[in-house]
Amino acid sequence: MVIGCSYKPHSAVPIGQDPTPKTVQCGADQLDKLLPLLKGKKVALVVNHTSLVGSTHLADTLKNLGVNIVKIFGPEHGFRGDAADGELVNDSVDVKTGIPAISLYGKNKKPSAQQLSNVDLLIFDIQDVGTRFYTYISTMHYVMEACAESNKKLIILDRPNPNAFVDGPINEKPGQSFVAMHAIPIAHGLTVGELARMINGEGWLTNKISCELEIINVQNWKRSDGYSLPVKPSPNLPNDQAIKLYPSLCLFEGTVISLGRGTPYPFQVLGNPELKNMSFEFTPVTIKGVAVKPPHENKRCYGIDLREVEVKRNIDLNYLITMYQAYPEKEKFFIPYFDILAGTLTLKQQIKDGLTEEQIRDSWKKGLEEFKAKREKYLMYL
C-alpha cells in the first residue's frame, strides 16, 4: 500500500490572533463582573427558564454563591417557563429555592413600590427573540419604570438577539398594548440591553423618567453572527426554525389562520379548515403548558409546511399574502388584533388592496431609515 502525502497551506491567520472561534459569553456567564455588584445587597431577579448560567438557573447559581435573593419576578409563561401562551400566572413560592415568586403577567405587569421596598437592586436576565410583540421587552419596560420611580438600580445581563435585523412597519401607537409598547419596527435588531438604553435615551418611560442601568455585555458575539438558543425561549418556540420564522408568522395571530399552536411544530406551519385545496394537514389540540384551546382546536387544518424552508433575514410577507389570497371568505380573514400586532392600520389595507410585497416594503423605507439613525447611538455590538 502506498500512501501519498501533499502539503496544503493553511489560510493565513494574523500573528497573535487565536484562530479558534471564541465561545459566546452571555451577561449571566460573567459572574466575575456580576458578583461584586451584589455584595451586601438585597437582590430581586426578573427571570424565567432562559436565565441560565451554563445549565443551571441564575437563581439557583446566585443562591448557592450566597447572594441574598429576596424575591423573584416572573414574566409571561412564568418563572420556570411552564405556563402556556396567555395563561394566567399566579404569585407563589419557588419550591426549589423557597424564594417568593411574583407574577408580572396578568393584572400586575409592573412591580409596585411596596414590592420593591425591601430590595436594593434588580437583575433582568431573559432571552428575547428580537420582535416588538414578544412580551419580555414589555416586562422590561415596566421593570425599568418601577426602578426609576423607586430609585432602584437595574442590572441587565445581556443575551444575543437571534433575529438581529431591522424590518417591518414602525408601531404608530406606542403603549396601546402589552405587545405594542414602543415606537419600533416589528424586528428591531436590538438586544434587550441596547433596547433598554434606547428606552431611557428616547424618554419612553412615563414622564420621561430615567432608570439607572448597568449592562453586562455579551462577549464574542456580533449582530451578523447566527445564534442558536440553548433552550426554547417560550413554549411555542421549540427550535431555531420557529424562532427564525416568528417575526414573519406572528402576524397570523391576528387572522383566522392557525400557525400550529397545539401541534408539535408551532410557528412552522400555517393552515385553516377552509383551505381544503392545500395538501398539508394538521389538527391542533390542547397541550398542557404549551397550548390551551388553540385556534381551530380538534379541527383538521389544511395549509403549508414551513419546517424545512430557508428563512430570510427579513419580515417575509409572502406567507401572509399567499394565505389571504387563498382564503375563500376574505372579509373574515383579519381580526382586530392584527392592527395591534402590525402597529399600523396600513398593512391590512395594503394586503386587501392587492399590493405586492415589494410595494408594501417600499412604504416602510422612510420609517426604517429614521429608526436606524435614531438607534445608532444605543448600539453596543457591531
C-alpha positions in Angstrom: 0.0 0.0 0.0 1.4 3.4 -1.0 0.3 6.5 1.0 0.7 9.8 -0.8 1.0 13.0 1.2 0.9 16.5 0.0 1.2 19.9 1.7 -1.8 22.2 1.7 -1.1 25.6 3.1 -3.5 26.8 5.9 -5.3 30.1 5.4 -3.3 32.9 6.9 -4.1 33.9 10.5 -2.6 37.2 11.7 0.2 36.9 14.3 -1.2 36.9 17.8 -4.8 36.2 16.7 -6.4 33.0 18.0 -7.8 31.0 15.0 -10.2 29.1 17.3 -13.7 30.7 17.4 -14.4 32.0 20.9 -17.5 30.9 22.8 -20.3 33.4 23.2 -20.5 34.6 26.8 -23.8 36.0 27.9 -24.0 38.5 30.7 -25.1 35.8 33.2 -21.9 33.8 32.3 -19.7 36.6 33.6 -20.0 36.1 37.3 -16.7 37.8 38.0 -18.3 41.0 36.8 -21.7 40.4 38.4 -20.9 39.2 42.0 -19.0 42.3 43.2 -22.1 44.4 42.3 -24.3 42.2 44.6 -22.1 42.1 47.7 -24.2 43.1 50.7 -27.3 43.8 48.6 -30.8 42.6 48.8 -31.5 41.4 45.3 -34.6 40.8 43.2 -34.5 38.8 40.0 -36.6 39.3 36.9 -36.0 36.0 35.2 -37.5 32.9 33.6 -36.4 29.5 32.4 -33.9 31.0 29.9 -31.9 32.7 32.7 -29.2 30.1 32.8 -25.5 30.0 33.8 -24.4 27.0 31.9 -27.2 24.6 32.5 -28.1 26.0 36.0 -30.7 28.6 36.6 -29.4 32.0 37.6 -31.5 32.0 40.8 -30.0 28.7 41.9 -26.5 29.8 40.9 -26.6 33.0 42.9 -28.3 31.5 45.9 -25.6 28.8 46.0 -23.0 31.5 45.9 -24.5 33.3 48.9 -26.3 36.1 47.2 -29.2 37.5 49.2 -32.1 37.0 46.8 -35.3 38.3 48.5 -37.8 37.8 45.6 -38.2 36.7 42.0 -40.4 38.4 39.4 -41.6 36.2 36.5 -42.9 37.3 33.1 -45.4 35.7 30.7 -45.1 31.8 30.9 -43.9 32.1 34.5 -40.6 32.0 36.3 -39.9 28.4 35.3 -41.4 28.8 31.8 -44.2 26.2 32.2 -47.3 28.3 31.5 -49.0 28.4 28.1 -49.3 31.4 25.9 -51.6 34.0 27.6 -52.2 31.7 30.6 -52.7 33.5 34.0 -49.6 33.1 36.2 -50.2 33.5 40.0 -47.8 34.6 42.7 -46.2 31.7 44.5 -43.1 30.5 46.4 -40.5 28.8 44.3 -40.3 25.2 45.5 -36.6 24.7 44.8 -35.3 27.9 46.5 -38.1 28.9 48.9 -38.0 32.4 47.4 -41.3 34.3 46.9 -42.1 34.4 43.2 -44.3 37.3 42.0 -46.0 37.2 38.6 -45.6 40.2 36.2 -48.2 38.8 33.8 -51.8 39.3 34.3 -53.3 42.3 36.3 -49.9 43.1 37.8 -47.4 43.9 35.0 -45.3 46.3 37.0 -43.6 45.8 40.3 -45.2 48.1 42.9 -43.3 50.4 45.3 -44.3 48.1 48.1 -42.9 45.0 46.3 -39.6 46.9 45.9 -39.4 48.3 49.4 -37.1 45.6 50.7 -35.0 45.5 47.5 -31.7 47.2 46.9 -31.3 46.4 43.2 -32.9 44.2 40.5 -31.4 41.9 37.8 -33.1 41.4 34.5 -32.0 38.3 32.6 -34.4 36.9 30.0 -33.7 35.7 26.4 -35.5 37.7 23.8 -36.1 37.0 20.1 -35.9 40.5 18.7 -39.5 41.3 17.9 -41.7 44.1 19.1 -44.6 41.8 20.1 -42.6 39.4 22.2 -43.7 40.4 25.7 -40.5 40.1 27.6 -39.4 43.5 26.4 -42.6 45.0 27.7 -42.0 43.4 31.1 -38.5 45.0 31.0 -40.1 48.4 30.2 -42.3 48.2 33.3 -39.5 47.0 35.5 -37.4 49.9 34.3 -40.2 52.3 35.1 -40.7 50.8 38.6 -37.0 51.0 39.3 -36.8 54.7 38.2 -39.8 55.6 40.4 -38.3 53.8 43.4 -34.7 54.8 42.9 -33.5 51.3 42.4 -30.7 50.2 40.1 -31.3 47.7 37.4 -28.6 45.3 36.2 -29.3 43.8 32.7 -27.5 40.6 31.9 -27.5 40.9 28.1 -28.0 38.0 25.6 -27.7 37.8 21.8 -30.6 38.6 19.5 -31.2 35.6 17.2 -33.2 37.8 14.8 -30.7 40.7 14.7 -32.1 42.5 11.7 -34.3 45.6 11.3 -37.6 45.3 9.3 -41.3 45.9 9.3 -43.6 48.8 9.9 -43.0 51.1 12.8 -45.5 51.0 15.6 -47.6 54.1 15.2 -49.4 53.9 18.6 -46.8 53.1 21.3 -48.3 51.8 24.6 -51.6 50.7 23.1 -50.9 47.2 24.1 -48.5 44.9 26.0 -47.5 43.6 22.6 -47.0 47.2 21.2 -45.1 49.2 23.8 -42.6 51.1 21.7 -42.2 53.1 18.5 -40.0 50.4 16.9 -40.4 48.1 13.9 -41.6 44.5 14.2 -37.9 43.4 14.0 -35.9 46.0 16.0 -32.4 44.4 15.7 -31.5 45.2 19.3 -30.5 43.1 22.3 -32.5 43.8 25.4 -29.6 45.8 26.8 -29.5 48.0 23.7 -33.3 48.4 23.8 -33.1 49.4 27.5 -30.6 52.1 26.6 -32.9 53.3 23.9 -36.0 53.4 26.2 -34.0 55.6 28.6 -32.5 57.8 25.9 -35.7 58.4 24.0 -37.7 59.2 27.1 -40.2 56.4 26.6 -40.8 55.8 30.3 -43.7 57.6 32.0 -42.9 61.3 32.4 -39.6 60.7 30.6 -38.0 59.4 33.8 -34.8 57.5 33.5 -33.8 54.2 35.0 -30.3 53.7 36.5 -28.8 50.9 34.3 -25.8 48.8 34.4 -25.4 46.3 31.5 -23.1 43.3 31.4 -22.5 42.9 27.7 -22.4 39.7 25.7 -18.8 38.8 24.8 -17.7 37.2 21.4 -20.9 38.0 19.5 -21.8 40.4 16.8 -25.1 41.2 15.1 -24.2 39.4 11.9 -23.5 36.1 13.7 -26.1 33.4 13.9 -27.1 32.4 17.4 -28.7 29.1 18.3 -30.6 29.4 21.6 -29.6 26.7 24.2 -33.2 26.5 25.5 -36.5 27.3 23.9 -37.5 30.9 24.9 -41.2 30.2 25.3 -43.4 27.0 25.0 -44.4 27.7 21.3 -40.9 28.5 20.0 -39.3 25.0 20.3 -36.4 25.3 17.9 -34.3 27.6 15.7 -36.7 27.3 12.7 -39.7 28.5 14.8 -37.6 31.4 16.2 -36.4 32.5 12.8 -40.0 32.3 11.4 -41.6 34.1 14.4 -41.1 37.7 13.2 -43.0 36.9 10.0 -45.6 34.4 11.3 -46.7 36.1 14.5 -48.9 38.4 12.4 -51.1 35.4 11.7 -52.2 35.7 15.4 -54.4 38.5 14.0 -56.0 36.3 11.4 -58.2 33.2 11.1 -55.1 31.1 10.2 -53.6 28.7 12.6 -49.8 28.9 12.9 -49.5 25.5 14.5 -50.3 26.1 18.2 -51.4 22.8 19.6 -49.2 20.8 17.3 -45.6 19.5 17.7 -44.4 22.3 15.3 -45.9 25.7 16.3 -44.7 28.7 14.2 -43.6 26.3 11.5 -47.0 25.5 9.8 -49.9 27.5 8.6 -53.5 26.4 7.9 -57.2 26.6 8.3 -60.1 24.2 7.9 -61.4 26.1 4.9 -58.3 25.7 2.8 -59.1 22.2 1.6 -57.3 22.7 -1.7 -53.9 22.7 0.1 -52.3 19.3 0.6 -50.6 19.7 4.0 -52.8 18.7 7.0 -52.6 19.2 10.8 -55.0 19.1 13.7 -54.4 21.5 16.7 -55.2 20.0 20.2 -54.7 21.3 23.7 -51.2 20.6 25.1 -50.9 21.3 28.8 -48.4 24.1 29.5 -48.0 24.8 25.8 -51.3 25.5 24.1 -54.7 25.7 25.9 -57.7 25.7 23.5 -55.6 26.7 20.4 -57.3 28.2 17.3 -59.3 25.5 15.4 -58.9 23.0 18.2 -59.7 19.4 17.2 -60.3 20.5 13.6 -58.3 19.4 10.6 -56.5 22.3 9.1 -55.1 22.5 5.5 -52.2 24.6 4.6 -48.4 24.8 4.2 -45.5 23.2 6.0 -42.5 25.6 6.7 -40.4 23.2 8.7 -37.7 22.9 6.0 -37.9 26.2 4.2 -34.9 28.5 4.2 -35.8 31.6 6.3 -35.0 35.1 5.0 -33.5 37.7 7.4 -36.5 40.0 7.0 -40.2 40.1 7.5 -41.4 37.8 4.8 -44.9 39.0 3.7 -45.3 36.3 1.0 -46.8 33.9 3.6 -49.4 36.5 4.6 -50.3 37.5 1.0 -50.5 33.8 -0.1 -52.8 32.8 2.7 -55.0 35.8 2.3 -55.4 35.2 -1.4 -56.2 31.5 -0.8 -58.8 32.1 1.9 -62.3 32.0 0.4 -64.0 34.5 2.8 -61.6 37.4 2.7 -63.8 39.7 4.7 -63.3 37.3 7.7 -59.6 36.8 7.2 -58.4 39.5 9.6 -59.4 40.0 13.2 -59.0 43.3 15.1 -55.8 42.0 16.9 -54.0 42.2 13.6 -53.7 46.0 13.6 -52.2 46.0 17.1 -49.6 43.4 16.0 -48.8 45.2 12.8 -48.6 48.5 14.7 -50.5 50.3 11.9 -53.8 50.2 10.1 -52.0 50.5 6.8 -50.6 46.9 6.4 -54.0 45.2 6.5 -55.4 47.6 3.9 -52.4 47.2 1.6 -52.9 43.4 1.6 -56.6 43.9 0.9 -55.8 46.3 -2.0 -53.6 43.6 -3.6 -50.3 45.4 -3.2 -47.2 43.3 -3.9 -44.6 42.6 -1.2 -42.2 45.0 -2.9 -44.7 47.8 -2.9 -45.5 47.3 0.8 -41.8 47.1 1.7 -41.2 50.4 -0.1 -43.8 52.1 2.2 -41.6 51.1 5.2 -38.3 52.5 3.9 -38.6 56.0 5.3 -39.6 54.9 8.8 -36.9 52.2 8.9 -34.2 54.7 7.9 -35.3 57.1 10.6 -35.4 54.3 13.2 -31.9 53.0 12.3 -30.5 56.5 12.6 -32.2 57.0 16.0 -31.0 53.7 17.4 -27.4 54.1 16.3 -26.2 55.8 19.5 -27.6 52.9 21.6 -25.8 50.1 19.8 -23.2 48.1 21.8 -22.3 45.4 19.2 -21.1 45.5 15.6 
